[in-house]
Amino acid sequence: MKNTEFEQKLESLGLSKKEFTAIVGMPYQTLMNWKQKGETPIWVDSWLENYKKAQNLDALLALIDKCKEH
């Protein structure tokens, strides 16, 4: 994935670059090296997709819990 697409996906997920690096446990400088190369490693796209699915699942579970309270 091109670095510009990566940055757009981070933004759409509400993640900063620093938050991303903290979650995946890598140095921020590594991410900056991706920018110089212009693309990300192959695993990043699937990681972002799974993060998005997890966000959606958390929202759904919260909604179900809220419905159970009523």
Backbone torsions as a table, in degrees:
resi	resn	phi	psi	omega
1	MET	NA	139.1	178.0
2	LYS	-68.9	151.1	-177.1
3	ASN	-61.4	-35.6	179.1
4	THR	-63.8	-39.5	177.2
5	GLU	-65.6	-41.1	177.5
6	PHE	-58.1	-46.8	-179.4
7	GLU	-64.4	-37.6	177.6
8	GLN	-65.4	-41.5	179.5
9	LYS	-66.3	-40.7	176.2
10	LEU	-58.1	-46.6	-179.1
11	GLU	-60.7	-43.6	-179.3
12	SER	-65.7	-25.8	178.3
13	LEU	-90.2	-3.3	-179.5
14	GLY	73.3	29.0	-179.5
15	LEU	-111.5	136.5	171.1
16	SER	-87.2	167.3	177.2
17	LYS	-63.6	-39.2	179.9
18	LYS	-66.4	-39.5	176.8
19	GLU	-63.6	-43.6	179.0
20	PHE	-57.7	-49.6	-178.2
21	THR	-64.2	-35.1	178.2
22	ALA	-66.7	-42.1	-178.9
23	ILE	-65.1	-44.0	-177.4
24	VAL	-85.5	-8.4	175.4
25	GLY	73.6	44.9	178.0
26	MET	-129.8	157.4	178.3
27	PRO	-66.4	143.2	178.3
28	TYR	-58.7	-35.3	-179.0
29	GLN	-61.1	-32.0	177.3
30	THR	-60.6	-43.6	178.3
31	LEU	-63.7	-38.9	178.1
32	MET	-65.2	-31.9	175.6
33	ASN	-65.4	-35.0	176.8
34	TRP	-60.7	-40.4	-178.5
35	LYS	-61.9	-40.2	178.9
36	GLN	-64.5	-37.8	179.0
37	LYS	-75.7	-23.8	178.8
38	GLY	89.2	-1.2	177.6
39	GLU	-151.9	163.4	-176.6
40	THR	-103.0	162.7	173.7
41	PRO	-62.8	158.8	-174.0
42	ILE	-62.4	-30.1	-176.3
43	TRP	-72.7	-18.5	-172.9
44	VAL	-65.7	-41.4	-178.2
45	ASP	-61.1	-47.7	-179.9
46	SER	-67.4	-33.5	177.6
47	TRP	-63.1	-44.2	179.4
48	LEU	-64.9	-38.8	176.7
49	GLU	-62.2	-43.9	178.6
50	ASN	-66.8	-35.4	176.4
51	TYR	-63.3	-42.9	178.5
52	LYS	-62.3	-44.4	178.4
53	LYS	-62.4	-39.0	178.8
54	ALA	-65.3	-40.1	176.4
55	GLN	-61.1	-45.2	179.3
56	ASN	-63.2	-42.2	179.1
57	LEU	-64.5	-43.0	177.6
58	ASP	-59.7	-41.5	178.7
59	ALA	-65.1	-41.4	178.9
60	LEU	-65.3	-44.2	178.7
61	LEU	-63.7	-37.8	177.3
62	ALA	-64.5	-39.4	178.3
63	LEU	-65.8	-41.2	178.2
64	ILE	-63.8	-44.3	178.4
65	ASP	-61.0	-40.1	179.9
66	LYS	-64.7	-40.3	179.3
67	CYS	-66.4	-34.8	179.6
68	LYS	-66.5	-28.9	-179.3
69	GLU	-70.6	-22.8	-175.8
70	HIS	-98.5	NA	NA
